[in-house]
Amino acid sequence: MDAASKVDAALNILQRTPPEDTEENMNACAILLSNNGGGGDGDGGESAVEELYQRIDCPLKDAIDKSVTAPNNGSIGRSYILSDHNRDGDCYRSPWSNEYYCEGEASASASASSSAFKPSRQLRQLEEMANEVFDSYRKLYYGNGSSSIGSSDGDISVSSVYLWNKEGGSLKEGFAGCFLIKKTLGEIASDDGTRSQSGYWNSIHVVDVNCLSGGKAKYELSTTVLLSLDIDCHDD
């Protein structure tokens, strides 16, 4: 079996597993691909694993940027989504402060923030506006939830927008971006205690924008939605 067939087989398996187990099952498939090789060439296993990671979206995670405050109530910290589009190694860029925070560290990473990718000044201004607009959209359609430190509300929604320059760096060359929504539904029990439900909704919108003449632009949009709903019925 060649590398492409093995990747297709792994994708076939992952499509039949629960979304909440995607990351764990993907890593297990990656181990199998790596151990068995991807084909006749020496690095077939490695290339197959890389292709698998590129083609699978895992459930979104989030963190809190403690350097900023929420605009509505002044509470400390604003949540942001962790994804491949704002990651550099083990660090992730916050759309609120434009700084990189590494896993397990409360303060910004000076080395990552100085050397890792950041959008140009003009694109950063657009990114800031996009985050505020998308945050308002999130509150209207997915519920306000909580995005600050110390909240115990289990029904939470978070949004993030990340933009990056194309080759050349100028906005005249166009840009690309990722618009992310993460909605977590805390466990809800019915009044009579016979049913409870919990789950999540993740939407990932990746857009590629090409600027044309006359103030026009052409864009391509790719959307992925991950949905998990767990309903427990308790019969007497």
GUNUDO-896510 format. One record per residue (C-alpha): x, y, z. Coordinates in steps of 0.05 Angstrom, whole numbers, padded with zeros to 5 digits. Layout:
N
- X, Y, Z
...
//
This chain:
236
- 00000, 00000, 00000
- 00029, 00067, -00020
- 00031, 00130, 00023
- -00032, 00162, -00006
- -00072, 00098, 00005
- -00049, 00094, 00077
- -00067, 00166, 00091
- -00136, 00154, 00059
- -00145, 00093, 00104
- -00127, 00134, 00166
- -00176, 00189, 00145
- -00229, 00136, 00135
- -00219, 00112, 00206
- -00220, 00183, 00236
- -00285, 00200, 00200
- -00318, 00145, 00240
- -00293, 00164, 00309
- -00324, 00214, 00358
- -00301, 00286, 00345
- -00278, 00295, 00417
- -00229, 00237, 00408
- -00200, 00264, 00343
- -00133, 00287, 00371
- -00119, 00222, 00408
- -00140, 00178, 00349
- -00101, 00221, 00300
- -00037, 00213, 00341
- -00049, 00138, 00343
- -00057, 00136, 00267
- 00005, 00178, 00259
- 00045, 00127, 00300
- 00020, 00071, 00255
- 00039, 00110, 00192
- 00107, 00126, 00220
- 00122, 00055, 00242
- 00100, 00024, 00177
- 00128, 00076, 00130
- 00088, 00112, 00077
- 00113, 00076, 00016
- 00176, 00054, -00019
- 00219, 00115, -00003
- 00255, 00123, 00062
- 00217, 00184, 00087
- 00148, 00158, 00065
- 00124, 00150, 00136
- 00144, 00221, 00155
- 00111, 00251, 00094
- 00048, 00210, 00106
- 00044, 00235, 00178
- 00053, 00307, 00156
- -00002, 00301, 00104
- -00048, 00270, 00157
- -00037, 00328, 00205
- -00050, 00378, 00149
- -00117, 00346, 00130
- -00147, 00338, 00199
- -00176, 00392, 00243
- -00176, 00377, 00317
- -00225, 00407, 00368
- -00204, 00478, 00386
- -00171, 00497, 00451
- -00167, 00565, 00484
- -00125, 00604, 00533
- -00131, 00671, 00570
- -00089, 00732, 00555
- -00081, 00761, 00625
- -00048, 00825, 00600
- -00114, 00855, 00576
- -00181, 00870, 00607
- -00251, 00856, 00581
- -00282, 00920, 00552
- -00352, 00908, 00579
- -00338, 00898, 00653
- -00263, 00910, 00662
- -00250, 00839, 00686
- -00179, 00814, 00678
- -00163, 00771, 00617
- -00193, 00757, 00549
- -00197, 00687, 00520
- -00168, 00670, 00452
- -00166, 00607, 00410
- -00104, 00564, 00400
- -00094, 00540, 00329
- -00040, 00526, 00278
- -00053, 00595, 00250
- -00026, 00632, 00311
- 00025, 00580, 00335
- 00101, 00584, 00335
- 00129, 00521, 00367
- 00096, 00515, 00435
- 00075, 00588, 00436
- 00011, 00621, 00412
- -00001, 00693, 00392
- -00059, 00728, 00426
- -00101, 00771, 00379
- -00114, 00820, 00436
- -00042, 00839, 00455
- -00005, 00812, 00393
- 00043, 00777, 00440
- 00063, 00704, 00442
- 00048, 00662, 00504
- 00079, 00593, 00513
- 00042, 00536, 00545
- 00049, 00536, 00621
- 00076, 00608, 00623
- 00034, 00666, 00649
- 00076, 00722, 00617
- 00091, 00735, 00544
- 00152, 00700, 00514
- 00202, 00754, 00496
- 00240, 00710, 00448
- 00178, 00685, 00411
- 00146, 00754, 00409
- 00208, 00784, 00378
- 00225, 00730, 00327
- 00159, 00695, 00310
- 00111, 00719, 00256
- 00068, 00779, 00267
- 00024, 00815, 00215
- 00047, 00881, 00185
- 00024, 00945, 00219
- -00032, 00957, 00169
- -00056, 00885, 00172
- -00052, 00886, 00248
- -00100, 00945, 00249
- -00148, 00905, 00205
- -00139, 00844, 00250
- -00156, 00885, 00313
- -00220, 00911, 00281
- -00238, 00841, 00255
- -00231, 00813, 00325
- -00277, 00865, 00356
- -00330, 00856, 00301
- -00326, 00780, 00305
- -00330, 00783, 00381
- -00395, 00822, 00375
- -00421, 00770, 00325
- -00402, 00715, 00374
- -00441, 00746, 00431
- -00503, 00755, 00388
- -00505, 00685, 00357
- -00468, 00640, 00406
- -00483, 00673, 00473
- -00439, 00718, 00515
- -00413, 00663, 00560
- -00350, 00684, 00597
- -00281, 00701, 00573
- -00248, 00725, 00637
- -00211, 00695, 00696
- -00251, 00666, 00753
- -00315, 00649, 00717
- -00349, 00583, 00732
- -00400, 00588, 00675
- -00397, 00522, 00636
- -00433, 00551, 00575
- -00377, 00590, 00541
- -00362, 00618, 00472
- -00296, 00645, 00447
- -00277, 00676, 00380
- -00211, 00695, 00348
- -00188, 00724, 00282
- -00116, 00716, 00256
- -00091, 00749, 00193
- -00024, 00741, 00158
- 00011, 00774, 00099
- 00023, 00740, 00034
- 00091, 00736, 00001
- 00114, 00807, -00010
- 00083, 00834, 00054
- 00042, 00889, 00024
- -00034, 00891, 00029
- -00034, 00904, -00045
- -00012, 00831, -00052
- -00073, 00810, -00012
- -00075, 00772, 00053
- -00102, 00709, 00085
- -00136, 00696, 00151
- -00173, 00649, 00197
- -00238, 00664, 00233
- -00251, 00617, 00291
- -00310, 00603, 00337
- -00310, 00557, 00396
- -00376, 00544, 00433
- -00378, 00498, 00493
- -00444, 00475, 00521
- -00440, 00461, 00595
- -00480, 00402, 00621
- -00554, 00420, 00624
- -00604, 00375, 00661
- -00679, 00375, 00649
- -00725, 00397, 00705
- -00747, 00325, 00719
- -00676, 00299, 00717
- -00690, 00249, 00662
- -00644, 00279, 00610
- -00578, 00318, 00607
- -00538, 00344, 00550
- -00469, 00374, 00536
- -00425, 00385, 00476
- -00388, 00436, 00433
- -00388, 00472, 00366
- -00324, 00491, 00330
- -00324, 00530, 00265
- -00260, 00544, 00227
- -00263, 00592, 00168
- -00199, 00602, 00127
- -00201, 00657, 00075
- -00152, 00676, 00020
- -00160, 00747, -00007
- -00130, 00773, -00072
- -00135, 00847, -00085
- -00157, 00868, -00155
- -00159, 00935, -00190
- -00214, 00985, -00179
- -00219, 00972, -00105
- -00245, 00901, -00116
- -00221, 00836, -00085
- -00229, 00762, -00099
- -00232, 00714, -00041
- -00235, 00639, -00030
- -00266, 00611, 00033
- -00258, 00542, 00064
- -00301, 00524, 00125
- -00296, 00465, 00173
- -00348, 00452, 00228
- -00337, 00404, 00286
- -00400, 00387, 00325
- -00406, 00341, 00386
- -00470, 00332, 00426
- -00476, 00283, 00483
- -00547, 00269, 00507
- -00559, 00223, 00566
- -00630, 00198, 00579
- -00645, 00168, 00647
- -00707, 00123, 00646
- -00742, 00106, 00710
//
